[in-house]
Amino acid sequence: MTNSASATPLAPFNDAYVLKPQRFHDDRGWFEETWSEARFAAQTGVEAGFVQDNASRSLMRGVVRGLHYQRPPFAQGKLVRCSSGALFDAIVDIRKGSPTYGRSASVTLSMENGLQLWVPRGFAHGFCALEAGTQIAYKVDAPYSPECDAGILWNDPALGIDWPIRADEALLAPKDIAHPALADAPVDFEWTAP
């Protein structure tokens, strides 16, 4: 990707995007605009009304969080970036009936590359810290709802995610270990043709 601002669909999906904000460099370092409502809508066609910003820090390499999503009526779209370190970020289409249902894609986000990922509603999302002290920051377009919190097993082999660590190296929360495989999960999203 170039140094100018851009948004590219993340294959195989046409509604998930990798964004590259423009960085302006000088002798002191660099500056970038990490969010612009007008730029985001122009590049993606998505009008996201963000209501909450979240962040987490992973103290060690190999921390895995996910694959998470929220069920309706609090389903969330997320704009994800790495504010320190580097992370392997993965998404899965969980919209039953979608042409890409059950398919996954991944991208490495880092403070250095400045990439961002737009995760639409109806996708499960997870990541693995590639460095100690990795921090993720993300905007969501619906508030957190404990009653709607859900997930898919991070290493479900049917998803085909090529995680950068082995299962015995992953550091997970108990709730993430207990998530069902996609085939055993409830259907929380139905796809409708645009």
NORJO-V492736 format. One record per pair of residues at least 12 apart in sequence whose C-alpha atoms are under 7 Angstrom apart, sorted by sequence separation. I is the first residue (numbers start at 1). GAP is how many residues later the second one is. D is the distance in whole Angstrom. If there is no record, write none. Layout:
i=I gap=GAP d=D
i=I gap=GAP d=D
//
This chain:
i=7 gap=12 d=4
i=21 gap=12 d=6
i=92 gap=12 d=4
i=6 gap=13 d=6
i=7 gap=13 d=6
i=21 gap=13 d=6
i=91 gap=13 d=6
i=92 gap=13 d=7
i=6 gap=14 d=5
i=90 gap=14 d=7
i=91 gap=14 d=6
i=5 gap=15 d=5
i=6 gap=15 d=7
i=90 gap=15 d=6
i=91 gap=15 d=6
i=5 gap=16 d=4
i=90 gap=16 d=4
i=4 gap=17 d=7
i=5 gap=17 d=4
i=89 gap=17 d=5
i=90 gap=17 d=7
i=4 gap=18 d=5
i=88 gap=18 d=7
i=89 gap=18 d=5
i=3 gap=19 d=6
i=88 gap=19 d=6
i=89 gap=19 d=6
i=3 gap=20 d=6
i=88 gap=20 d=5
i=89 gap=20 d=7
i=87 gap=21 d=6
i=88 gap=21 d=6
i=87 gap=22 d=5
i=86 gap=23 d=6
i=87 gap=23 d=6
i=153 gap=23 d=7
i=86 gap=24 d=4
i=153 gap=24 d=7
i=85 gap=25 d=6
i=86 gap=25 d=7
i=156 gap=25 d=6
i=84 gap=26 d=7
i=85 gap=26 d=6
i=153 gap=26 d=5
i=82 gap=27 d=6
i=84 gap=27 d=5
i=95 gap=27 d=5
i=124 gap=27 d=7
i=152 gap=27 d=5
i=153 gap=27 d=5
i=81 gap=28 d=6
i=82 gap=28 d=5
i=83 gap=28 d=5
i=94 gap=28 d=6
i=151 gap=28 d=6
i=152 gap=28 d=5
i=153 gap=28 d=5
i=82 gap=29 d=5
i=93 gap=29 d=6
i=94 gap=29 d=5
i=152 gap=29 d=6
i=93 gap=30 d=5
i=94 gap=30 d=7
i=152 gap=30 d=6
i=92 gap=31 d=5
i=93 gap=31 d=7
i=91 gap=32 d=6
i=92 gap=32 d=5
i=91 gap=33 d=6
i=92 gap=33 d=7
i=81 gap=34 d=7
i=91 gap=34 d=5
i=81 gap=35 d=5
i=90 gap=35 d=6
i=91 gap=35 d=7
i=7 gap=36 d=6
i=80 gap=36 d=5
i=81 gap=36 d=7
i=90 gap=36 d=5
i=7 gap=37 d=7
i=79 gap=37 d=7
i=80 gap=37 d=5
i=89 gap=37 d=6
i=90 gap=37 d=6
i=79 gap=38 d=6
i=80 gap=38 d=6
i=89 gap=38 d=4
i=79 gap=39 d=5
i=88 gap=39 d=5
i=89 gap=39 d=7
i=78 gap=40 d=6
i=79 gap=40 d=6
i=87 gap=40 d=6
i=88 gap=40 d=5
i=78 gap=41 d=5
i=87 gap=41 d=5
i=88 gap=41 d=7
i=77 gap=42 d=6
i=78 gap=42 d=7
i=87 gap=42 d=5
i=88 gap=42 d=7
i=77 gap=43 d=5
i=86 gap=43 d=6
i=87 gap=43 d=5
i=77 gap=44 d=5
i=86 gap=44 d=5
i=76 gap=45 d=5
i=86 gap=45 d=6
i=75 gap=46 d=6
i=85 gap=46 d=6
i=87 gap=47 d=7
i=85 gap=48 d=6
i=86 gap=48 d=6
i=85 gap=49 d=4
i=84 gap=50 d=5
i=85 gap=50 d=7
i=84 gap=51 d=5
i=83 gap=52 d=5
i=82 gap=53 d=6
i=83 gap=53 d=6
i=69 gap=54 d=7
i=82 gap=54 d=5
i=83 gap=54 d=6
i=69 gap=55 d=5
i=81 gap=55 d=6
i=82 gap=55 d=6
i=104 gap=55 d=6
i=68 gap=56 d=5
i=69 gap=56 d=6
i=81 gap=56 d=5
i=103 gap=56 d=6
i=104 gap=56 d=7
i=67 gap=57 d=5
i=68 gap=57 d=5
i=80 gap=57 d=6
i=81 gap=57 d=6
i=102 gap=57 d=6
i=104 gap=57 d=6
i=67 gap=58 d=5
i=68 gap=58 d=6
i=80 gap=58 d=4
i=66 gap=59 d=6
i=67 gap=59 d=4
i=79 gap=59 d=5
i=80 gap=59 d=7
i=66 gap=60 d=4
i=78 gap=60 d=6
i=79 gap=60 d=5
i=65 gap=61 d=5
i=66 gap=61 d=7
i=78 gap=61 d=6
i=79 gap=61 d=7
i=65 gap=62 d=6
i=78 gap=62 d=5
i=64 gap=63 d=6
i=65 gap=63 d=7
i=77 gap=63 d=6
i=78 gap=63 d=7
i=64 gap=64 d=4
i=76 gap=64 d=6
i=77 gap=64 d=6
i=63 gap=65 d=6
i=64 gap=65 d=7
i=76 gap=65 d=6
i=62 gap=66 d=6
i=63 gap=66 d=5
i=76 gap=66 d=5
i=62 gap=67 d=5
i=75 gap=67 d=7
i=122 gap=67 d=6
i=61 gap=68 d=5
i=62 gap=68 d=6
i=74 gap=68 d=6
i=61 gap=69 d=5
i=74 gap=69 d=7
i=61 gap=70 d=5
i=58 gap=71 d=6
i=60 gap=71 d=7
i=61 gap=71 d=5
i=74 gap=71 d=7
i=60 gap=72 d=4
i=59 gap=73 d=5
i=60 gap=73 d=6
i=58 gap=74 d=7
i=59 gap=74 d=5
i=74 gap=74 d=7
i=58 gap=75 d=5
i=59 gap=75 d=7
i=57 gap=76 d=6
i=58 gap=76 d=5
i=72 gap=76 d=7
i=57 gap=77 d=6
i=58 gap=77 d=6
i=71 gap=77 d=5
i=57 gap=78 d=4
i=70 gap=78 d=5
i=71 gap=78 d=7
i=56 gap=79 d=6
i=57 gap=79 d=6
i=70 gap=79 d=5
i=71 gap=79 d=7
i=55 gap=80 d=7
i=56 gap=80 d=5
i=69 gap=80 d=6
i=70 gap=80 d=6
i=55 gap=81 d=5
i=56 gap=81 d=7
i=69 gap=81 d=5
i=55 gap=82 d=4
i=68 gap=82 d=6
i=69 gap=82 d=6
i=54 gap=83 d=6
i=55 gap=83 d=6
i=68 gap=83 d=4
i=54 gap=84 d=5
i=67 gap=84 d=5
i=68 gap=84 d=7
i=53 gap=85 d=6
i=54 gap=85 d=6
i=66 gap=85 d=7
i=67 gap=85 d=5
i=53 gap=86 d=4
i=67 gap=86 d=6
i=52 gap=87 d=6
i=53 gap=87 d=6
i=67 gap=87 d=5
i=52 gap=88 d=6
i=66 gap=88 d=6
i=50 gap=89 d=6
i=51 gap=89 d=6
i=52 gap=89 d=7
i=50 gap=90 d=5
i=51 gap=90 d=5
i=50 gap=91 d=4
i=51 gap=91 d=6
i=52 gap=91 d=6
i=96 gap=91 d=7
i=49 gap=92 d=5
i=51 gap=92 d=6
i=21 gap=93 d=7
i=48 gap=93 d=6
i=96 gap=93 d=6
i=97 gap=93 d=6
i=98 gap=93 d=5
i=11 gap=94 d=7
i=20 gap=94 d=6
i=95 gap=94 d=5
i=96 gap=94 d=5
i=97 gap=94 d=5
i=20 gap=95 d=5
i=94 gap=95 d=7
i=95 gap=95 d=5
i=96 gap=95 d=6
i=19 gap=96 d=6
i=20 gap=96 d=6
i=95 gap=96 d=5
i=18 gap=97 d=7
i=19 gap=97 d=5
i=18 gap=98 d=6
i=19 gap=98 d=6
i=18 gap=99 d=5
i=17 gap=100 d=6
i=18 gap=100 d=6
i=17 gap=101 d=5
i=16 gap=102 d=5
i=16 gap=103 d=6
i=62 gap=103 d=7
i=16 gap=104 d=6
i=15 gap=105 d=7
i=64 gap=106 d=6
i=62 gap=107 d=6
i=63 gap=107 d=6
i=64 gap=107 d=6
i=65 gap=107 d=7
i=62 gap=108 d=5
i=63 gap=108 d=5
i=64 gap=108 d=5
i=62 gap=109 d=6
i=63 gap=109 d=6
i=66 gap=110 d=6
i=71 gap=117 d=6
//
